[in-house]
Amino acid sequence: MKEVNKVKLKKVWLAVLLNLIFPGAGYIYLGRRKYFAFMLFAVIILAGINRYFINPSIIHPSTLFEAVISVIFSIAFGFDAYTETKAYNAEVMTKK
C-alpha cells in the first residue's frame, strides 16, 4: 500500500490574525520559532530603551508616537505573516 504524505496547509488568515494580536505568534503557528525569538527580543529591547529614556510617571508626547509605531509594527507583522504563510504553503505543495 502506498502512503500519501498528508501535510496540512497553514491558514493565511490565522497566521495574519495571530501576528496582529501578538507580534510573532503567527511565526510559532508556522513553525518558524527563530523569527518569533528575534521579534520577541526586539520588542523587549525597544520597550526597555523606551522606558529607560522616558519617565513613565508623566504623560509624554511619545505616548502617541508609541501608539502609531505599534500600529505600524502590527501591520508589518501581519503582512509578513501573509507572505511567510504563502511561501510555506508553496513549499509544502512542491514537496507533495
Secondary structure, 3 states (H helix, E strand, C coil): CCCCCCCCCCCHHHHHHHHHHCCCHHHHHHCCHHHHHHHHHHHHHHHHHHHHHCCCCCCCCHHHHHHHHHHHHHHHHHHHHHHHHHHHHHHHHHHC
